[in-house]
Amino acid sequence: MAVDSFRADDDQSPERPRPTGLLDVLSVAAVALDTSGRIVFWTPQAEDLFGYAAEDVLGRYAAQLLVRPEHLQAVVSLFSEVLQTGRGWAGAFPIRHKDGSSRLTEFRTMRLLDDVGDVYALGIAADHTLLQRVETDLALCERLINQSPIGLALLDPDLRYLLVNPALERIDGVPAEQHIGRRLREMLPFFDVGTVESCLRQVLATGLPLLDQYHVGLPPSDPEHEHAWSLSFYRLEDPGGRVLGAAASVVDVTERHHAAAEADRARRRLALIAEASTRVGTTLEVEQTARELADIATPGLADVVAVDVLDSALALRRARHPDGPELFRALALRAAHPTVALRAADPPGDLASYGGDRLVTLCVHTGRPVLVRRVGRGDLARIARDEEAGDYLARAGVHSYLAVPLVAHGEVLGALDLKRTRNPLPFDDDDVVLAGELAGRAAIAIDNARWFQSVRNTALTLQRSLLPDHSAHHTGLELASRYQPAQATSEVGGDWYDVIPLADDKTALVVGDVMGNGIDAAATMGRLRTATCAYADLDLAPDAVLQHLDRITCDLEHYIVTCLYAVFDPRTRRCTIANAGHMPPALARPGKAAELLDLPSGAPLGVGGVEFETATVELGPGGLLVLYTDGLVETRQHPIDDRLEVLLGFLGDPGRPLEETCDQLLHGLRNPEDHDDVALLVARAL
């Protein structure tokens, strides 16, 4: 065989191929010797390793060229043994480089036969130091991959698994052999697997790594519980830059995920409680408080919320039976989204009876929360009012239920009823605590509202019972009157008006205001009205009547009263008036502008030791006299003079029907939320 036939020469190609594999990285050289030890084959890698070009070595004796004299005998002996026995040899041996230095080289030698039976020796060689470093790196990589607590996976450019380490097996619960060759999408337990694939393709395309990507899912090893993982992706390339695929590292961060979720839930619970402290109980109205509670609990706590109060509690009765049915009044109903579950609930304002076996009844009987974490068909029968309502709840997908009692000062007032439909999580113990906190705050507000409503109703009833039930017509006069209580419960009770028939067809007109509120003020007003009627029967002058009332008021502890007392004489068309610190009456006459009467104001009743004066005013036919209390004109936002001008503006037509005049004054001057009651008396001379 010709020596040149074994020459490996890269002169035919314009440039050497880029290294693409492990052999290229190691620059493994191949050298062939004939039986005499002459070099007959020399690769370009041999030139890199030993420093000699092929034309410098082909046909020369390898031992003389590459081996130092002290090693020559050992090499010749080894060469002969390989050719004679055919057994290969492997090991490291110092070789003389072209530059004269010695290079420790790793060898693999073996005997070769060609097609005509000639024998050759083949030596595969690599730099020992480089090979040792690569072997160390491979060993470290293997140990790193297999012993790493972090899940590692290698994927090809099509996102098929090439390698999975034991940590990833433990993390996702799938054996390594079941990963290999399968696509990423088939194996990932994440809810957003499409996002993961998109991220990996972006990494493959750009070469930019993505670190600490947070993903959540249900692994096959624990499908009942949500787990979380932190994923990082980076592209893998060979030394020549060819894309081999991608590597993914996976860290199980489930505990951190649960801790963060719990911390977030705690923050939201605190925020909800803080919000409830400002939004629940803003008024002293039972219905409004219930609506505020339902609003605050939706959707942060439940998808469907109802607030039901025992009818006996609203009526301030304690008539419940431990095991019997209960009558509930629905006060509020709210849903976070459109749902047929609303059709299963009682509309606000309705009364509904729930048997002793119903869960809401059990809740108010025991005064403790009732929790059904996972609602079954049998549970719906105890939650719903009837079978039809149960069907609606089933259609709505109610899967978790919680009822919490509304307890104030040891008394159960009703229940907060909570259901979940779209929220996939069942109610838990933390939800019970949160619902109890909200219900407790609302229960105090509802309790205050019902008691204040009761006091207000009592005061209003007393007030109205003490006001006169007079005839609309008196001699020479046409009369109309109004009493309007304040919206605030504690403001009821201080104002009154009266119309008292006197001798000789005269009529006494009275308006007064007890500077207090509630039942005590109403009772005081009743005593003063009775006294006023008694003194009026004595046919005393207005200032004398006020003088007597002043002495009586001084005996009433803590009360100051303003009062205006007028007597109209139809024969003289005159009105005599005395004022005890009250708002001035208004006078409107046909053809003239309405005006406020300039009367001696006097001091309020109860001051004591003050003289009162009587003034006389002409009240001709068609003349209109308007007496009122300060609640009609006083506000916290406007000057009193401006309000009095507005009052006079409503009196531009004295001939208007009196009932219409009263309505116009109230609607034009009165705000529904004003914090004072109003007494109004309008008289027109006939």
C-alpha positions as CSV (number, residue, x, y, z in Angstrom):
1,M,0.0,0.0,0.0
2,A,1.4,3.4,-0.9
3,V,2.3,5.7,1.9
4,D,0.5,8.6,0.4
5,S,-2.8,6.7,0.4
6,F,-2.9,7.1,4.2
7,R,-2.3,10.8,4.1
8,A,-5.1,12.8,5.8
9,D,-4.8,16.3,4.4
10,D,-7.2,19.2,4.7
11,D,-5.6,21.2,1.9
12,Q,-8.6,20.4,-0.4
13,S,-11.0,22.4,1.8
14,P,-10.8,26.2,2.2
15,E,-11.1,26.1,6.0
16,R,-11.2,23.6,8.8
17,P,-14.8,22.7,10.0
18,R,-15.8,24.2,13.2
19,P,-15.7,21.9,16.2
20,T,-19.1,20.4,16.9
21,G,-18.6,17.5,19.2
22,L,-16.6,16.0,22.1
23,L,-13.9,14.6,19.8
24,D,-13.4,18.0,18.3
25,V,-13.2,19.6,21.7
26,L,-10.5,17.0,22.7
27,S,-8.8,17.4,19.3
28,V,-8.3,13.6,19.2
29,A,-5.4,12.7,16.8
30,A,-5.1,9.5,14.8
31,V,-1.7,8.0,13.7
32,A,-1.0,4.8,11.8
33,L,2.3,2.9,11.7
34,D,3.4,0.0,9.5
35,T,5.1,-3.1,10.9
36,S,8.5,-1.3,10.7
37,G,7.3,1.6,12.7
38,R,7.1,4.1,9.9
39,I,4.3,6.7,10.0
40,V,1.8,6.0,7.1
41,F,-1.3,8.1,8.4
42,W,-1.3,11.5,10.1
43,T,-4.4,13.5,10.8
44,P,-4.6,17.3,11.1
45,Q,-5.3,16.9,14.8
46,A,-2.0,15.0,15.1
47,E,-0.4,18.1,13.7
48,D,-2.1,20.2,16.4
49,L,-1.1,17.8,19.1
50,F,2.6,17.1,18.1
51,G,3.5,20.1,16.1
52,Y,4.5,18.3,12.8
53,A,2.8,18.7,9.5
54,A,1.9,15.5,7.6
55,E,4.5,16.1,4.9
56,D,7.1,16.3,7.7
57,V,6.4,12.9,9.2
58,L,4.9,10.5,6.6
59,G,7.4,7.7,5.9
60,R,9.5,8.5,8.9
61,Y,10.1,6.3,11.9
62,A,7.7,7.4,14.7
63,A,9.9,6.3,17.6
64,Q,12.9,8.3,16.4
65,L,10.7,11.3,15.8
66,L,8.4,11.4,18.8
67,V,10.1,9.4,21.6
68,R,13.0,10.4,23.7
69,P,16.0,8.0,23.8
70,E,15.4,6.9,27.4
71,H,11.9,5.7,26.5
72,L,12.8,4.2,23.1
73,Q,13.3,0.6,24.3
74,A,10.0,0.5,26.2
75,V,8.1,1.9,23.2
76,V,9.6,-0.6,20.7
77,S,8.7,-3.5,23.1
78,L,5.2,-2.2,23.5
79,F,4.8,-1.7,19.7
80,S,6.0,-5.3,19.0
81,E,3.6,-6.8,21.6
82,V,0.6,-5.0,20.1
83,L,1.4,-6.2,16.6
84,Q,2.1,-9.8,17.7
85,T,-0.7,-10.4,20.1
86,G,-3.3,-8.0,18.8
87,R,-4.0,-6.8,22.4
88,G,-4.5,-3.1,22.6
89,W,-2.8,-0.8,25.0
90,A,-4.1,2.3,26.8
91,G,-2.2,4.7,29.0
92,A,-0.4,8.0,29.2
93,F,3.1,8.5,27.8
94,P,5.4,11.5,27.4
95,I,5.9,12.5,23.7
96,R,8.5,14.8,22.3
97,H,6.8,17.9,20.6
98,K,8.3,19.5,17.6
99,D,9.4,22.5,19.8
100,G,11.5,20.1,21.9
101,S,9.2,20.0,24.9
102,S,7.7,16.9,26.4
103,R,3.9,16.5,26.3
104,L,2.1,13.9,28.4
105,T,-0.3,12.3,25.9
106,E,-3.1,9.9,26.4
107,F,-2.9,6.9,24.0
108,R,-5.2,4.1,22.8
109,T,-3.3,1.7,20.5
110,M,-4.6,-1.3,18.5
111,R,-3.6,-3.6,15.6
112,L,-5.3,-3.1,12.2
113,L,-5.6,-5.3,9.1
114,D,-6.3,-4.0,5.7
115,D,-8.2,-5.8,2.9
116,V,-5.0,-7.5,1.7
117,G,-3.9,-8.7,5.1
118,D,-1.3,-6.2,5.8
119,V,-0.8,-5.3,9.5
120,Y,-0.7,-1.8,10.9
121,A,-0.7,-0.2,14.4
122,L,-3.2,2.6,15.0
123,G,-2.7,5.1,17.8
124,I,-5.5,7.4,19.0
125,A,-4.0,10.2,21.0
126,A,-5.2,13.3,23.0
127,D,-3.6,15.8,25.3
128,H,-3.5,14.1,28.7
129,T,-4.1,17.4,30.6
130,L,-7.1,18.4,28.4
131,L,-8.6,14.9,28.6
132,Q,-8.2,14.8,32.3
133,R,-9.9,18.2,32.6
134,V,-12.8,17.0,30.4
135,E,-13.2,13.8,32.4
136,T,-13.3,15.8,35.6
137,D,-15.8,18.2,34.1
138,L,-18.0,15.3,32.9
139,A,-17.8,13.7,36.3
140,L,-18.7,16.9,38.1
141,C,-21.5,17.6,35.7
142,E,-22.9,14.1,36.3
143,R,-22.7,14.4,40.0
144,L,-24.1,17.9,39.9
145,I,-27.0,16.8,37.8
146,N,-27.8,13.6,39.8
147,Q,-27.1,15.0,43.3
148,S,-28.6,18.5,42.8
149,P,-31.7,19.2,45.0
150,I,-32.9,21.4,42.1
151,G,-34.8,19.7,39.3
152,L,-32.9,19.8,36.0
153,A,-34.1,18.9,32.5
154,L,-32.5,19.0,29.1
155,L,-34.7,19.5,26.1
156,D,-34.0,19.3,22.3
157,P,-35.0,22.2,20.0
158,D,-38.4,20.6,19.6
159,L,-38.9,20.7,23.4
160,R,-38.6,17.0,23.8
161,Y,-37.0,15.7,27.0
162,L,-33.4,14.4,26.6
163,L,-32.5,14.2,30.3
164,V,-34.2,14.5,33.7
165,N,-32.4,14.3,37.0
166,P,-33.7,12.5,40.1
167,A,-34.7,15.8,41.8
168,L,-37.1,16.6,39.0
169,E,-38.5,13.1,39.3
170,R,-39.3,13.8,42.9
171,I,-40.7,17.2,42.2
172,D,-43.2,16.3,39.5
173,G,-43.7,12.6,40.6
174,V,-43.0,11.2,37.1
175,P,-40.1,8.7,36.6
176,A,-37.3,9.9,34.4
177,E,-37.8,7.2,31.7
178,Q,-41.4,8.5,31.2
179,H,-40.0,11.9,30.3
180,I,-37.5,11.0,27.7
181,G,-38.7,11.6,24.2
182,R,-42.0,13.2,25.2
183,R,-42.9,16.8,24.6
184,L,-42.9,19.4,27.3
185,R,-46.6,20.0,27.0
186,E,-47.3,16.3,27.8
187,M,-45.5,16.3,31.1
188,L,-45.9,19.7,32.8
189,P,-48.5,19.9,35.5
190,F,-48.8,23.7,35.2
191,F,-52.1,25.6,34.6
192,D,-50.3,27.8,32.1
193,V,-48.2,25.3,30.2
194,G,-48.7,27.3,27.0
195,T,-46.9,30.3,28.6
196,V,-44.0,28.0,29.6
197,E,-43.7,26.7,26.1
198,S,-43.7,30.2,24.7
199,C,-41.0,31.3,27.1
200,L,-38.8,28.4,26.2
201,R,-39.2,29.0,22.4
202,Q,-38.2,32.7,23.1
203,V,-35.1,31.5,24.9
204,L,-34.2,29.2,22.0
205,A,-34.7,32.0,19.5
206,T,-32.9,34.8,21.3
207,G,-30.4,33.0,23.6
208,L,-31.5,35.3,26.4
209,P,-32.1,33.3,29.6
210,L,-35.3,33.7,31.7
211,L,-34.9,33.4,35.4
212,D,-37.2,32.7,38.3
213,Q,-40.5,32.3,36.4
214,Y,-43.3,31.5,38.8
215,H,-45.8,28.8,37.9
216,V,-48.6,27.0,39.7
217,G,-50.1,23.6,39.1
218,L,-51.3,20.2,40.4
219,P,-48.6,17.5,40.2
220,P,-49.6,13.9,39.5
221,S,-48.0,12.9,42.8
222,D,-50.4,15.3,44.7
223,P,-53.3,16.2,42.5
224,E,-55.5,17.4,45.3
225,H,-53.2,20.3,46.4
226,E,-51.8,23.2,44.5
227,H,-48.0,23.4,44.2
228,A,-45.8,26.2,43.0
229,W,-42.4,26.1,41.1
230,S,-39.8,28.6,40.2
231,L,-38.4,27.9,36.7
232,S,-35.3,29.2,34.9
233,F,-34.5,28.5,31.2
234,Y,-31.3,29.0,29.2
235,R,-30.1,27.9,25.8
236,L,-27.5,25.2,25.2
237,E,-25.0,25.5,22.4
238,D,-22.0,23.4,21.3
239,P,-18.5,25.0,21.1
240,G,-19.3,26.0,17.5
241,G,-22.4,27.9,18.4
242,R,-24.9,25.3,17.2
243,V,-28.1,25.2,19.3
244,L,-28.4,21.9,21.0
245,G,-31.6,22.7,22.9
246,A,-32.5,24.2,26.3
247,A,-32.0,23.5,29.9
248,A,-34.6,24.1,32.6
249,S,-34.1,24.3,36.3
250,V,-37.1,23.7,38.6
251,V,-37.3,24.6,42.3
252,D,-40.3,23.6,44.4
253,V,-41.4,26.8,46.2
254,T,-44.8,25.5,47.4
255,E,-44.1,26.4,51.0
256,R,-43.2,29.9,50.0
257,H,-46.2,30.1,47.8
258,H,-48.5,29.0,50.6
259,A,-46.9,31.4,53.0
260,A,-47.2,34.2,50.5
261,A,-50.8,33.3,49.8
262,E,-51.6,33.1,53.5
263,A,-49.9,36.5,54.1
264,D,-51.9,38.0,51.2
265,R,-55.1,36.6,52.6
266,A,-54.3,38.0,56.0
267,R,-53.6,41.4,54.4
268,R,-56.9,41.2,52.6
269,R,-58.8,40.2,55.7
270,L,-57.3,43.1,57.7
271,A,-58.1,45.5,54.8
272,L,-61.7,44.1,54.7
273,I,-62.1,44.6,58.5
274,A,-60.6,48.1,58.3
275,E,-63.0,48.9,55.4
276,A,-65.9,47.5,57.4
277,S,-65.1,49.8,60.3
278,T,-65.8,52.8,58.1
279,R,-68.5,51.5,55.8
280,V,-70.8,49.4,58.1
281,G,-73.0,51.2,60.6
282,T,-72.9,54.7,59.0
283,T,-76.5,55.4,59.9
284,L,-79.0,54.4,62.5
285,E,-81.1,52.5,60.1
286,V,-81.3,48.7,60.3
287,E,-81.9,48.1,56.6
288,Q,-79.0,50.4,55.6
289,T,-76.6,48.7,58.0
290,A,-77.6,45.3,56.6
291,R,-77.0,46.5,53.0
292,E,-73.6,47.8,54.0
293,L,-72.7,44.4,55.6
294,A,-73.7,42.6,52.4
295,D,-71.7,45.0,50.2
296,I,-68.5,44.6,52.3
297,A,-68.7,40.8,52.3
298,T,-69.2,40.6,48.5
299,P,-67.0,39.4,46.7
300,G,-64.1,39.5,49.2
301,L,-65.7,36.8,51.4
302,A,-68.5,35.2,49.4
303,D,-70.2,35.2,46.0
304,V,-73.7,35.4,47.4
305,V,-74.5,37.2,50.7
306,A,-77.8,37.5,52.6
307,V,-78.5,39.3,55.9
308,D,-81.6,38.1,57.7
309,V,-82.8,39.4,61.1
310,L,-85.2,37.6,63.4
311,D,-88.5,39.4,63.3
312,S,-88.8,39.0,67.0
313,A,-85.5,40.9,67.4
314,L,-86.7,43.8,65.3
315,A,-89.8,43.9,67.4
316,L,-87.7,43.9,70.6
317,R,-89.3,40.6,71.7
318,R,-87.6,37.4,73.0
319,A,-90.1,34.8,71.8
320,R,-87.8,32.2,70.3
321,H,-88.0,28.4,70.9
322,P,-84.8,26.4,71.1
323,D,-85.9,23.8,68.6
324,G,-88.8,25.3,66.7
325,P,-89.0,27.3,63.5
326,E,-87.9,31.0,63.3
327,L,-89.4,33.9,61.4
328,F,-86.8,35.9,59.6
329,R,-87.0,39.2,57.8
330,A,-84.7,39.5,54.9
331,L,-82.9,42.8,55.0
332,A,-80.2,42.6,52.4
333,L,-79.2,40.4,49.4
334,R,-76.1,40.8,47.3
335,A,-74.3,38.7,44.6
336,A,-70.9,39.2,43.1
337,H,-72.2,38.2,39.6
338,P,-75.5,37.3,38.0
339,T,-76.7,34.0,39.4
340,V,-79.9,32.0,39.8
341,A,-78.9,31.6,43.5
342,L,-80.6,35.0,44.0
343,R,-83.9,33.3,43.1
344,A,-83.4,30.9,46.0
345,A,-83.2,33.8,48.5
346,D,-85.9,35.8,50.2
347,P,-86.2,39.3,48.7
348,P,-85.3,42.2,51.1
349,G,-88.3,43.1,53.2
350,D,-90.0,39.7,53.0
351,L,-90.8,37.5,56.0
352,A,-89.9,33.8,55.7
353,S,-90.2,31.0,58.2
354,Y,-87.4,28.5,58.5
355,G,-87.8,25.2,60.3
356,G,-85.7,24.0,63.1
357,D,-83.8,21.6,60.9
358,R,-82.5,24.4,58.6
359,L,-78.9,25.5,59.1
360,V,-79.7,29.2,59.4
361,T,-82.1,28.3,62.2
362,L,-79.5,26.1,63.9
363,C,-77.1,29.1,63.6
364,V,-79.4,31.5,65.6
365,H,-80.5,28.8,68.0
366,T,-76.9,27.9,69.0
367,G,-75.4,31.4,68.5
368,R,-72.4,29.7,66.7
369,P,-71.3,29.6,63.1
370,V,-72.4,26.7,60.9
371,L,-69.9,25.7,58.3
372,V,-70.3,23.3,55.4
373,R,-67.0,23.2,53.6
374,R,-68.2,21.1,50.7
375,V,-71.9,21.2,50.0
376,G,-73.6,18.1,48.8
377,R,-77.2,17.6,47.6
378,G,-78.3,16.6,51.1
379,D,-76.9,19.8,52.5
380,L,-78.8,22.0,50.0
381,A,-82.0,20.7,51.5
382,R,-81.0,22.1,54.9
383,I,-79.7,25.4,53.4
384,A,-82.6,26.3,51.1
385,R,-86.0,27.5,52.1
386,D,-87.7,24.7,50.1
387,E,-87.0,22.1,47.4
388,E,-87.4,24.7,44.5
389,A,-84.8,27.0,46.2
390,G,-82.5,24.0,46.6
391,D,-82.7,23.4,42.9
392,Y,-81.7,27.0,42.2
393,L,-78.7,26.7,44.5
394,A,-77.6,23.5,42.8
395,R,-77.9,25.1,39.4
396,A,-75.9,28.1,40.7
397,G,-73.0,25.7,41.7
398,V,-73.1,26.5,45.4
399,H,-70.3,24.3,46.7
400,S,-69.5,25.9,50.1
401,Y,-71.7,27.4,52.8
402,L,-71.3,29.5,56.0
403,A,-73.8,31.0,58.3
404,V,-72.6,33.3,61.1
405,P,-74.9,34.7,63.9
406,L,-75.4,38.4,64.4
407,V,-74.8,38.7,68.1
408,A,-74.9,42.0,70.1
409,H,-74.7,42.3,73.8
410,G,-75.3,38.5,74.2
411,E,-78.5,38.5,72.1
412,V,-78.7,36.8,68.7
413,L,-80.4,39.2,66.2
414,G,-80.1,37.1,63.0
415,A,-77.6,35.6,60.7
416,L,-75.1,36.5,58.0
417,D,-75.6,33.9,55.2
418,L,-72.6,33.2,52.8
419,K,-72.3,31.0,49.8
420,R,-69.6,30.4,47.3
421,T,-70.2,29.5,43.6
422,R,-67.4,30.9,41.4
423,N,-64.8,31.1,44.1
424,P,-63.3,27.6,43.9
425,L,-62.0,27.6,47.5
426,P,-64.2,26.2,50.2
427,F,-64.8,28.3,53.3
428,D,-62.2,27.5,56.0
429,D,-61.6,28.4,59.7
430,D,-60.0,31.8,58.8
431,D,-63.1,32.7,56.8
432,V,-65.2,31.8,59.8
433,V,-63.2,34.2,62.0
434,L,-63.4,37.0,59.4
435,A,-67.1,36.5,58.9
436,G,-67.6,36.5,62.7
437,E,-65.7,39.8,62.9
438,L,-67.8,41.5,60.2
439,A,-71.0,40.1,61.7
440,G,-70.1,41.3,65.1
441,R,-69.5,44.8,64.0
442,A,-72.7,44.9,62.0
443,A,-74.7,43.3,64.8
444,I,-73.7,46.2,67.2
445,A,-74.8,48.7,64.6
446,I,-78.0,46.9,63.9
447,D,-78.7,46.7,67.6
448,N,-78.1,50.4,68.1
449,A,-80.3,51.1,65.1
450,R,-83.2,49.0,66.2
451,W,-83.2,50.5,69.7
452,F,-82.8,54.1,68.4
453,Q,-85.6,53.4,65.9
454,S,-87.7,52.1,68.8
455,V,-86.9,55.2,70.9
456,R,-87.6,57.5,67.9
457,N,-90.9,55.8,67.2
458,T,-91.9,56.2,70.8
459,A,-90.9,59.8,70.9
460,L,-92.6,60.5,67.6
461,T,-95.8,58.8,68.8
462,L,-95.8,60.8,72.0
463,Q,-95.1,64.0,70.1
464,R,-97.9,63.4,67.6
465,S,-100.3,62.5,70.4
466,L,-99.6,65.8,72.1
467,L,-100.1,67.9,69.0
468,P,-103.6,69.4,68.6
469,D,-106.2,67.9,66.4
470,H,-107.8,71.2,65.5
471,S,-110.5,72.1,63.1
472,A,-109.2,73.7,59.9
473,H,-111.6,76.7,60.4
474,H,-111.9,79.2,63.3
475,T,-113.9,82.4,63.3
476,G,-112.3,84.7,60.9
477,L,-109.4,82.4,60.2
478,E,-108.3,79.7,57.8
479,L,-105.6,77.4,59.3
480,A,-103.1,74.8,58.1
481,S,-100.3,73.1,60.0
482,R,-97.5,70.6,59.6
483,Y,-95.2,68.7,62.0
484,Q,-92.1,67.0,60.5
485,P,-89.8,65.1,62.8
486,A,-86.0,65.1,62.3
487,Q,-84.3,62.1,60.6
488,A,-82.0,61.6,63.5
489,T,-83.5,59.4,66.2
490,S,-82.4,61.6,69.1
491,E,-83.7,64.8,67.7
492,V,-87.4,64.0,67.9
493,G,-89.6,65.6,70.5
494,G,-89.0,69.4,71.0
495,D,-91.3,71.4,68.7
496,W,-95.0,72.0,68.9
497,Y,-97.8,74.2,67.7
498,D,-101.3,74.8,69.0
499,V,-104.5,76.6,68.1
500,I,-106.7,77.5,71.1
501,P,-110.3,78.8,70.8
502,L,-110.9,81.8,73.1
503,A,-113.9,83.8,74.3
504,D,-115.5,86.4,71.9
505,D,-114.5,84.3,68.9
506,K,-110.8,85.0,69.4
507,T,-108.1,82.4,68.6
508,A,-104.7,81.9,70.2
509,L,-101.9,80.7,67.9
510,V,-98.9,79.1,69.6
511,V,-95.6,77.8,68.3
512,G,-92.8,76.6,70.6
513,D,-89.5,74.7,70.7
514,V,-88.1,72.8,73.6
515,M,-84.4,73.0,73.4
516,G,-83.8,69.3,74.0
517,N,-84.7,66.1,72.3
518,G,-86.2,62.6,72.7
519,I,-89.0,61.5,75.0
520,D,-88.1,63.9,77.8
521,A,-88.4,66.9,75.4
522,A,-91.7,65.6,74.1
523,A,-93.0,65.2,77.6
524,T,-91.9,68.7,78.5
525,M,-93.6,70.0,75.4
526,G,-96.8,68.3,76.5
527,R,-96.7,69.9,80.0
528,L,-96.1,73.4,78.5
529,R,-98.8,73.0,76.0
530,T,-101.3,72.0,78.7
531,A,-100.2,75.0,80.8
532,T,-100.5,77.3,77.7
533,C,-104.1,76.1,77.2
534,A,-104.9,76.7,80.8
535,Y,-103.5,80.3,80.9
536,A,-105.2,81.0,77.5
537,D,-108.6,80.2,79.0
538,L,-108.0,83.0,81.6
539,D,-108.1,85.5,78.7
540,L,-104.7,86.9,79.6
541,A,-102.6,89.1,77.4
542,P,-99.9,87.3,75.4
543,D,-97.1,88.8,77.5
544,A,-98.8,87.7,80.7
545,V,-99.2,84.1,79.3
546,L,-95.5,84.0,78.6
547,Q,-94.7,85.3,82.0
548,H,-96.6,82.4,83.6
549,L,-95.0,79.9,81.3
550,D,-91.5,81.3,82.1
551,R,-92.1,80.5,85.8
552,I,-93.2,77.0,85.0
553,T,-90.2,76.4,82.8
554,C,-87.8,77.5,85.5
555,D,-89.1,74.6,87.5
556,L,-88.2,72.2,84.7
557,E,-84.6,71.3,85.2
558,H,-82.2,71.7,82.3
559,Y,-84.8,73.0,79.8
560,I,-84.9,76.3,77.9
561,V,-87.9,76.9,75.6
562,T,-88.6,79.5,72.9
563,C,-92.2,80.3,72.3
564,L,-94.4,82.7,70.3
565,Y,-97.9,83.4,71.5
566,A,-100.4,85.4,69.4
567,V,-104.1,86.2,69.8
568,F,-106.3,87.0,66.7
569,D,-109.5,89.1,67.2
570,P,-111.7,88.8,64.1
571,R,-113.7,91.9,65.1
572,T,-110.8,94.2,65.1
573,R,-108.7,92.4,62.5
574,R,-105.8,92.7,64.9
575,C,-103.3,90.2,66.2
576,T,-101.5,90.7,69.5
577,I,-98.2,88.9,69.7
578,A,-95.6,88.3,72.4
579,N,-92.2,86.6,71.7
580,A,-90.0,84.6,74.1
581,G,-86.7,84.3,72.1
582,H,-88.4,82.7,69.1
583,M,-87.9,83.1,65.3
584,P,-89.9,86.2,64.1
585,P,-93.2,85.3,62.3
586,A,-93.7,86.2,58.7
587,L,-96.6,88.4,57.4
588,A,-97.8,88.4,53.8
589,R,-100.6,90.7,52.7
590,P,-102.3,91.0,49.3
591,G,-100.5,93.6,47.1
592,K,-97.5,93.9,49.4
593,A,-94.2,92.2,49.8
594,A,-94.0,89.6,52.5
595,E,-92.0,90.7,55.6
596,L,-90.7,89.5,59.0
597,L,-92.5,91.1,61.9
598,D,-90.2,93.2,64.0
599,L,-91.2,92.2,67.5
600,P,-89.5,92.6,70.8
601,S,-87.6,89.3,71.0
602,G,-87.7,88.7,74.7
603,A,-85.7,85.9,76.4
604,P,-86.4,82.2,76.1
605,L,-88.7,80.7,78.7
606,G,-86.8,79.3,81.6
607,V,-84.3,82.1,81.9
608,G,-86.4,83.7,84.6
609,G,-86.9,87.3,85.7
610,V,-87.3,88.7,82.2
611,E,-90.3,90.9,81.2
612,F,-92.1,90.2,78.0
613,E,-93.9,92.7,75.7
614,T,-97.0,92.5,73.5
615,A,-97.1,94.0,70.0
616,T,-100.1,94.5,67.8
617,V,-100.3,93.7,64.1
618,E,-103.0,94.4,61.6
619,L,-104.2,91.3,59.9
620,G,-106.7,92.3,57.2
621,P,-108.7,90.1,54.9
622,G,-106.4,87.8,52.9
623,G,-103.5,88.5,55.2
624,L,-101.2,85.5,55.9
625,L,-99.4,84.9,59.2
626,V,-96.7,82.2,59.3
627,L,-95.4,80.9,62.6
628,Y,-92.6,78.3,62.5
629,T,-89.8,76.8,64.5
630,D,-86.1,77.2,63.7
631,G,-85.8,73.8,62.1
632,L,-87.5,75.2,59.0
633,V,-84.9,77.8,58.2
634,E,-81.7,77.0,60.1
635,T,-79.0,74.9,58.4
636,R,-75.3,74.3,59.0
637,Q,-74.3,75.6,55.6
638,H,-76.2,78.9,55.1
639,P,-76.5,82.2,57.0
640,I,-79.9,82.6,58.7
641,D,-80.7,85.9,57.0
642,D,-80.4,84.2,53.6
643,R,-82.7,81.5,54.7
644,L,-85.3,83.9,56.0
645,E,-85.2,85.7,52.6
646,V,-85.9,82.4,50.9
647,L,-88.8,81.9,53.3
648,L,-90.3,85.3,52.3
649,G,-89.9,84.4,48.7
650,F,-92.3,81.5,49.1
651,L,-95.0,83.8,50.4
652,G,-95.3,86.0,47.3
653,D,-98.9,84.8,46.7
654,P,-100.9,85.0,49.9
655,G,-104.0,83.7,48.1
656,R,-102.5,80.3,47.4
657,P,-104.3,77.4,49.2
658,L,-102.8,77.1,52.7
659,E,-102.1,73.4,52.3
660,E,-100.1,74.1,49.2
661,T,-98.3,76.9,51.0
662,C,-97.3,74.5,53.8
663,D,-96.0,71.9,51.3
664,Q,-94.0,74.5,49.4
665,L,-92.4,75.8,52.5
666,L,-91.4,72.4,53.7
667,H,-90.2,71.1,50.3
668,G,-88.4,74.4,49.5
669,L,-86.6,74.9,52.8
670,R,-86.4,71.5,54.4
671,N,-83.7,68.9,53.7
672,P,-84.7,65.3,54.3
673,E,-81.6,64.8,56.4
674,D,-81.9,67.9,58.5
675,H,-81.2,67.3,62.2
676,D,-84.1,69.2,63.7
677,D,-87.8,68.8,63.7
678,V,-90.2,71.4,62.4
679,A,-93.5,72.8,63.6
680,L,-95.4,75.1,61.1
681,L,-98.6,77.0,61.6
682,V,-100.1,79.2,58.8
683,A,-103.2,81.4,59.4
684,R,-105.1,83.5,56.9
685,A,-107.6,86.1,57.9
686,L,-111.0,85.7,56.1
